[in-house]
Amino acid sequence: MPPTAPSSRFVALRHRNFRLIWVSLLISYSGSNMQTAAILWQVALLAPAGRKGLALGMVGLVRVVPIIVFSMLSGVAADAFDRRRMMLVTQSVMTILAAALAWLTFRGLASLGPIYGLAALTSAAGAFDLPARQALYPNLVPREHLPNAISLNTIMFQIASVAGPSMAGVVIAALGIGWAYAFNAASFLAVLAALLMMRDVPRQALIAPDGERRLSLRAALDGFRFVFASPTIRSTMLLDFFATFFSSAMTLLPIFAQDILHVGASGYGWLYAAPSVGALLAGGLMVRIVDGIERRGTVLIGAVGLYGLATVLFGLSREFWLTFACLALVGASDTVSTVLRNLVRQLETPDHIRGRMTGVNMIFFLGGPQFGEMEAGLVANWLGAPFSVVSGGIGCVVATAWIVASTPALRRYRKEEE
């Protein structure tokens, strides 16, 4: 395959509206990842002795409940209303919630309840933001540039996932946890500005090709019927759920940093960013080669299996740099599978149902890790963090093998099927 021309690797960024949202989300995602790392660190500090694992697992539980409750409604809303305006509302709400978390922390927050409550409210706002955002992307670039846009979006997310936790470690050590939340609140302003600056955004089909706008149970169920009628889309979502459910190791990272590796807040920040270092390298590679991958199903399956194996190695490691390398491999393999999963879903989903498809998918790809965090915390509290991580990685590999064996369409999926 001839090398991709440098200009074509960034072709989606030639489109002004996509460029605006890409840059602004880079800033916002950095702030959000900073806040996520800060919440886990703060919960680990405030948790009663001997119950860190359970307290950290609760973070996942309070985040997943709003996703389950609102996923169907949010997907329908993303198809029924203007997606850009929906994002203006959701981003504003998340700005207020991050500011509230900063204010409470500055005032000497000493209990876990407000942290869990604000994390749940943020997750509820995100449950409406994500379907609108994911469904908006195909309206910002031509279809032929969508694979490049998805790859660039993955790179953007991973850059932010490196920058955010790394900055969180520095900010927490130098200024305190409250400032991590304050910086996140400010980061949402970049997205609000970008959304207001967009021009001539194509209006999506609303619920149905005839433009009928309706919020109903029937409209929501149409999304479920569409997803489960497609073996390929359904299997990518199942891979998403089981892989992240069994391999949600990041929620236990404060325990590894504080009690096993003894590396402090700065070391924690770097370990938290390690998956994104690997993901950033893999994302750069995917921008170059994604259009040339023919056996996309095979590559996707291999990436998810590698994700599970890297998680096992992370759980067994007792050295900082080996742990960093294992986590980087986790991020790299996850990025390859993420790009391919998103590409399959976006290319095979009609625009008028894209929001609902994303709403259904949200249950799988957000529900998996959040439920997984709770499971990981419970197992860690019972048998220890290393056992929780190792057994989770093994579970990921076993679940992947089961899905692959039961879905021949995924094994055979090739580029030509687009």
C-alpha positions as CSV (number, residue, x, y, z in Angstrom):
1,M,0.0,0.0,0.0
2,P,1.5,3.4,-1.0
3,P,2.1,5.8,1.9
4,T,-0.6,8.3,2.6
5,A,0.1,11.8,1.5
6,P,0.6,14.1,4.6
7,S,-2.2,16.4,3.5
8,S,-4.7,13.5,3.2
9,R,-4.0,12.3,6.7
10,F,-5.7,15.5,8.0
11,V,-8.2,16.0,5.2
12,A,-11.2,16.2,7.6
13,L,-9.6,19.3,9.3
14,R,-10.0,21.2,6.1
15,H,-13.6,21.5,6.9
16,R,-14.1,24.6,9.2
17,N,-16.9,23.2,11.3
18,F,-15.1,20.0,12.0
19,R,-11.9,21.8,12.7
20,L,-13.7,24.1,15.3
21,I,-15.2,21.1,17.2
22,W,-12.0,19.1,17.0
23,V,-9.8,21.8,18.5
24,S,-12.4,22.8,21.2
25,L,-13.0,19.2,22.2
26,L,-9.2,18.7,22.6
27,I,-9.3,21.4,25.2
28,S,-12.5,20.2,26.8
29,Y,-11.5,16.5,26.9
30,S,-8.2,17.5,28.6
31,G,-10.2,19.2,31.3
32,S,-12.6,16.3,31.6
33,N,-9.8,13.7,31.9
34,M,-8.2,15.9,34.5
35,Q,-11.4,15.9,36.5
36,T,-11.9,12.2,36.2
37,A,-8.4,11.5,37.5
38,A,-8.9,14.1,40.3
39,I,-12.2,12.4,41.4
40,L,-10.6,9.0,41.7
41,W,-7.6,10.5,43.7
42,Q,-9.9,12.4,46.0
43,V,-12.2,9.4,46.6
44,A,-9.2,7.3,47.4
45,L,-8.0,9.9,49.9
46,L,-11.4,10.3,51.6
47,A,-12.4,6.6,51.6
48,P,-12.4,4.8,55.0
49,A,-9.4,2.6,55.7
50,G,-9.8,-0.8,54.1
51,R,-12.6,0.3,51.8
52,K,-10.7,2.1,49.0
53,G,-11.6,-0.5,46.4
54,L,-15.3,-0.3,47.2
55,A,-15.3,3.5,47.3
56,L,-13.6,3.7,43.9
57,G,-16.0,1.1,42.4
58,M,-18.9,3.3,43.5
59,V,-17.7,6.0,41.2
60,G,-18.4,3.7,38.3
61,L,-21.8,2.8,39.7
62,V,-23.0,6.4,40.1
63,R,-21.9,7.2,36.6
64,V,-23.6,4.2,34.9
65,V,-27.0,4.6,36.4
66,P,-27.8,7.9,34.6
67,I,-26.5,6.4,31.3
68,I,-28.9,3.4,31.6
69,V,-31.8,5.7,32.6
70,F,-31.4,8.3,29.9
71,S,-29.7,6.4,27.0
72,M,-33.0,5.7,25.1
73,L,-34.4,9.2,25.6
74,S,-31.1,10.9,24.7
75,G,-30.7,9.0,21.5
76,V,-34.2,9.9,20.4
77,A,-33.6,13.5,21.3
78,A,-30.4,13.6,19.2
79,D,-32.5,12.5,16.2
80,A,-35.5,14.7,17.0
81,F,-33.7,18.1,17.8
82,D,-30.9,20.2,16.4
83,R,-27.8,18.4,17.6
84,R,-25.7,21.5,17.9
85,R,-28.2,23.2,20.1
86,M,-28.4,20.1,22.3
87,M,-24.7,20.3,22.8
88,L,-24.9,24.0,23.8
89,V,-27.3,23.0,26.6
90,T,-25.4,19.9,27.8
91,Q,-22.0,21.6,27.7
92,S,-23.4,24.5,29.7
93,V,-24.8,22.2,32.4
94,M,-21.5,20.3,32.7
95,T,-19.7,23.7,33.1
96,I,-21.9,24.5,36.1
97,L,-21.4,21.0,37.6
98,A,-17.6,21.2,37.4
99,A,-17.6,24.7,38.9
100,A,-19.8,23.4,41.8
101,L,-17.3,20.5,42.4
102,A,-14.4,23.0,42.5
103,W,-16.3,25.3,44.9
104,L,-17.1,22.5,47.3
105,T,-13.6,21.2,47.3
106,F,-12.1,24.7,47.9
107,R,-14.5,24.9,50.9
108,G,-13.0,21.8,52.4
109,L,-15.1,18.9,51.2
110,A,-14.6,15.9,53.5
111,S,-17.3,13.5,52.5
112,L,-17.9,11.3,49.4
113,G,-21.6,12.0,49.0
114,P,-21.3,15.3,47.1
115,I,-18.6,13.8,44.8
116,Y,-20.8,10.9,43.9
117,G,-23.9,13.2,43.4
118,L,-22.1,15.6,41.1
119,A,-20.4,12.8,39.2
120,A,-23.9,11.3,38.6
121,L,-25.3,14.6,37.4
122,T,-22.4,15.1,35.1
123,S,-22.9,11.6,33.7
124,A,-26.6,12.4,33.1
125,A,-25.6,15.5,31.1
126,G,-23.1,13.5,29.2
127,A,-25.7,10.9,28.4
128,F,-27.5,13.6,26.3
129,D,-24.3,15.2,25.0
130,L,-22.7,12.1,23.6
131,P,-25.4,11.0,21.1
132,A,-25.7,14.5,19.8
133,R,-22.0,14.9,19.4
134,Q,-21.4,11.5,17.8
135,A,-24.3,12.0,15.4
136,L,-23.2,15.5,14.6
137,Y,-19.8,14.4,13.1
138,P,-21.1,13.0,9.8
139,N,-22.9,16.3,9.3
140,L,-19.6,18.2,9.4
141,V,-17.6,16.3,6.8
142,P,-18.4,14.5,3.5
143,R,-18.9,10.7,3.7
144,E,-15.6,10.0,2.0
145,H,-13.8,11.9,4.7
146,L,-15.6,10.3,7.6
147,P,-12.9,7.5,8.2
148,N,-10.3,10.3,8.5
149,A,-12.5,12.3,10.8
150,I,-13.1,9.3,13.1
151,S,-9.3,8.6,13.2
152,L,-8.5,12.2,13.9
153,N,-11.2,12.3,16.6
154,T,-9.7,9.3,18.3
155,I,-6.2,11.0,18.2
156,M,-7.7,14.2,19.7
157,F,-9.3,12.2,22.5
158,Q,-6.0,10.4,23.2
159,I,-4.0,13.6,23.2
160,A,-6.4,14.9,25.8
161,S,-6.2,11.7,27.7
162,V,-2.4,12.1,28.0
163,A,-2.6,15.9,28.8
164,G,-5.5,15.7,31.2
165,P,-4.2,13.1,33.7
166,S,-0.6,14.4,33.4
167,M,-1.7,17.9,34.3
168,A,-4.0,16.5,37.0
169,G,-1.0,15.0,38.8
170,V,0.9,18.2,38.6
171,V,-2.0,20.4,39.5
172,I,-3.1,18.2,42.5
173,A,0.5,18.1,43.8
174,A,1.2,21.8,43.3
175,L,-2.2,23.6,43.7
176,G,-4.7,21.1,45.1
177,I,-7.6,19.0,43.8
178,G,-10.0,21.9,43.6
179,W,-8.0,23.5,40.8
180,A,-8.3,20.4,38.6
181,Y,-12.1,20.8,38.8
182,A,-11.9,24.6,38.1
183,F,-9.7,24.1,35.0
184,N,-12.3,21.6,33.7
185,A,-15.1,24.1,34.2
186,A,-13.2,26.6,32.1
187,S,-12.4,24.0,29.4
188,F,-16.1,23.6,28.5
189,L,-16.1,27.3,27.4
190,A,-14.0,26.3,24.3
191,V,-16.7,24.0,23.1
192,L,-19.5,26.5,23.7
193,A,-17.5,29.1,21.6
194,A,-16.9,26.6,18.8
195,L,-20.6,25.6,18.6
196,L,-21.6,29.3,18.4
197,M,-19.0,29.9,15.7
198,M,-20.2,27.1,13.4
199,R,-21.8,28.2,10.1
200,D,-24.0,26.3,7.6
201,V,-24.2,23.1,9.5
202,P,-26.4,20.7,7.4
203,R,-29.7,19.9,9.2
204,Q,-30.0,16.2,9.9
205,A,-33.0,14.1,9.1
206,L,-35.3,14.2,12.1
207,I,-36.4,10.7,13.3
208,A,-37.6,9.7,9.9
209,P,-36.6,10.7,6.3
210,D,-39.8,12.8,6.0
211,G,-38.5,15.0,8.9
212,E,-41.2,14.0,11.4
213,R,-40.2,15.0,14.9
214,R,-41.4,12.7,17.6
215,L,-40.3,11.6,21.0
216,S,-41.9,8.3,21.7
217,L,-41.2,4.8,23.0
218,R,-41.7,3.5,19.5
219,A,-39.0,5.8,18.1
220,A,-36.6,4.6,20.9
221,L,-37.4,1.0,20.2
222,D,-36.6,1.6,16.5
223,G,-33.0,2.2,17.6
224,F,-32.9,-1.2,19.4
225,R,-34.4,-3.0,16.5
226,F,-31.9,-1.5,14.1
227,V,-28.9,-2.4,16.2
228,F,-30.0,-6.0,17.0
229,A,-31.0,-6.7,13.4
230,S,-27.3,-6.1,12.3
231,P,-25.0,-8.9,13.5
232,T,-21.9,-6.8,12.8
233,I,-23.0,-3.7,14.7
234,R,-24.4,-5.9,17.5
235,S,-21.2,-7.8,17.9
236,T,-19.0,-4.7,18.0
237,M,-21.2,-3.4,20.9
238,L,-21.0,-6.7,22.7
239,L,-17.2,-6.6,22.3
240,D,-17.2,-3.1,23.7
241,F,-19.2,-4.1,26.8
242,F,-17.5,-7.3,27.8
243,A,-14.0,-6.1,27.1
244,T,-14.4,-3.0,29.2
245,F,-16.5,-4.7,31.9
246,F,-13.8,-7.2,32.6
247,S,-10.8,-5.0,32.0
248,S,-11.8,-1.8,33.8
249,A,-8.5,-1.6,35.6
250,M,-8.1,2.2,35.6
251,T,-10.4,2.7,38.6
252,L,-8.0,0.8,40.8
253,L,-5.0,2.8,39.6
254,P,-4.9,4.9,42.8
255,I,-4.4,1.7,44.8
256,F,-1.5,0.6,42.6
257,A,0.0,4.1,42.8
258,Q,-0.4,4.6,46.5
259,D,-0.1,1.1,48.0
260,I,1.8,-1.1,45.5
261,L,4.1,1.1,43.4
262,H,4.4,3.9,45.9
263,V,4.8,6.6,43.3
264,G,2.7,9.5,44.7
265,A,0.4,11.9,42.9
266,S,2.9,12.7,40.0
267,G,3.5,9.1,39.3
268,Y,-0.2,8.4,39.4
269,G,-0.8,11.1,36.8
270,W,1.7,9.5,34.5
271,L,0.3,6.1,35.0
272,Y,-3.2,7.4,34.4
273,A,-1.9,8.9,31.1
274,A,0.0,5.8,30.0
275,P,-2.9,4.2,28.1
276,S,-3.3,7.4,26.2
277,V,0.4,7.5,25.3
278,G,0.0,4.2,23.6
279,A,-3.3,5.2,22.1
280,L,-1.8,8.4,20.7
281,L,0.9,6.4,18.8
282,A,-1.7,3.9,17.6
283,G,-4.1,6.7,16.6
284,G,-1.3,8.3,14.5
285,L,-0.8,4.9,12.8
286,M,-4.5,4.5,12.2
287,V,-4.8,7.8,10.4
288,R,-2.2,6.6,8.0
289,I,-3.5,3.0,7.4
290,V,-7.2,2.9,8.2
291,D,-8.4,3.2,4.6
292,G,-6.1,0.4,3.6
293,I,-7.2,-2.2,6.2
294,E,-9.1,-4.8,4.3
295,R,-9.8,-7.5,6.9
296,R,-11.3,-5.0,9.4
297,G,-13.1,-7.7,11.4
298,T,-10.0,-9.7,12.0
299,V,-8.0,-6.7,13.0
300,L,-10.7,-5.6,15.4
301,I,-10.9,-9.0,17.1
302,G,-7.1,-9.2,17.5
303,A,-7.0,-5.7,19.0
304,V,-9.6,-6.6,21.7
305,G,-7.8,-9.8,22.5
306,L,-4.5,-7.9,22.9
307,Y,-6.3,-5.4,25.2
308,G,-7.2,-8.3,27.6
309,L,-3.7,-9.7,27.6
310,A,-2.1,-6.4,28.3
311,T,-4.5,-5.9,31.2
312,V,-3.3,-9.3,32.7
313,L,0.3,-8.1,32.4
314,F,-0.5,-4.8,34.1
315,G,-2.0,-6.7,37.1
316,L,1.1,-8.9,37.4
317,S,3.6,-6.0,37.2
318,R,5.3,-4.6,40.3
319,E,7.7,-2.1,38.5
320,F,6.7,1.4,37.5
321,W,8.0,1.4,33.9
322,L,6.7,-2.1,33.2
323,T,3.3,-1.0,34.5
324,F,3.5,2.1,32.3
325,A,4.4,0.0,29.2
326,C,1.5,-2.5,29.9
327,L,-1.0,0.4,30.3
328,A,0.4,2.0,27.1
329,L,-0.3,-1.3,25.3
330,V,-3.8,-1.3,26.7
331,G,-4.4,2.1,25.2
332,A,-2.9,1.3,21.8
333,S,-5.0,-1.9,21.3
334,D,-8.1,-0.1,22.5
335,T,-7.6,2.7,20.0
336,V,-7.3,0.4,17.0
337,S,-10.5,-1.4,18.0
338,T,-12.3,1.9,18.8
339,V,-11.5,3.4,15.4
340,L,-12.8,0.3,13.6
341,R,-15.9,-0.1,15.8
342,N,-16.9,3.5,15.2
343,L,-16.2,3.3,11.5
344,V,-18.4,0.2,11.1
345,R,-21.3,1.8,13.1
346,Q,-21.2,5.2,11.4
347,L,-20.9,3.9,7.9
348,E,-23.7,1.3,8.3
349,T,-26.2,3.6,10.1
350,P,-28.6,6.0,8.3
351,D,-28.4,9.6,9.5
352,H,-32.0,9.7,10.7
353,I,-31.4,6.9,13.2
354,R,-27.7,7.7,14.1
355,G,-28.6,9.4,17.4
356,R,-30.6,6.4,18.6
357,M,-27.9,3.9,17.5
358,T,-25.4,6.0,19.6
359,G,-27.8,6.0,22.5
360,V,-28.0,2.2,22.4
361,N,-24.3,2.0,22.0
362,M,-23.8,4.2,25.0
363,I,-25.2,1.5,27.2
364,F,-22.6,-0.9,26.0
365,F,-19.4,1.3,25.7
366,L,-20.1,3.4,28.8
367,G,-22.1,0.9,30.8
368,G,-19.4,-1.7,30.4
369,P,-16.5,0.2,32.0
370,Q,-18.7,1.8,34.7
371,F,-20.2,-1.6,35.7
372,G,-16.7,-2.9,35.4
373,E,-15.4,-0.4,37.8
374,M,-17.9,-1.5,40.4
375,E,-17.1,-5.1,39.8
376,A,-13.3,-4.4,39.9
377,G,-13.8,-2.5,43.2
378,L,-15.7,-5.3,44.8
379,V,-13.2,-8.0,43.7
380,A,-10.3,-5.8,44.8
381,N,-11.9,-5.2,48.2
382,W,-12.4,-9.0,48.6
383,L,-9.3,-10.5,47.0
384,G,-7.0,-7.5,46.3
385,A,-6.4,-5.1,43.4
386,P,-3.9,-7.3,41.5
387,F,-6.2,-10.3,41.5
388,S,-9.1,-8.1,40.3
389,V,-7.1,-6.8,37.3
390,V,-5.6,-10.1,36.3
391,S,-8.9,-12.0,36.5
392,G,-10.5,-9.2,34.6
393,G,-8.0,-9.4,31.7
394,I,-8.6,-13.1,31.5
395,G,-12.4,-12.5,31.4
396,C,-11.9,-10.1,28.5
397,V,-10.1,-12.7,26.5
398,V,-12.7,-15.4,27.2
399,A,-15.6,-13.1,26.4
400,T,-13.9,-12.0,23.1
401,A,-13.5,-15.7,22.1
402,W,-17.2,-16.3,22.8
403,I,-18.4,-13.4,20.7
404,V,-16.1,-14.2,17.8
405,A,-17.3,-17.9,17.8
406,S,-20.9,-16.9,17.8
407,T,-20.7,-14.1,15.2
408,P,-19.2,-15.3,11.9
409,A,-20.2,-12.0,10.2
410,L,-17.7,-10.2,12.4
411,R,-14.9,-12.5,11.5
412,R,-15.6,-12.1,7.8
413,Y,-16.2,-8.3,7.9
414,R,-14.1,-6.6,5.2
415,K,-13.7,-3.1,3.9
416,E,-15.7,-4.0,0.8
417,E,-18.9,-4.4,2.9
418,E,-19.2,-0.6,3.3
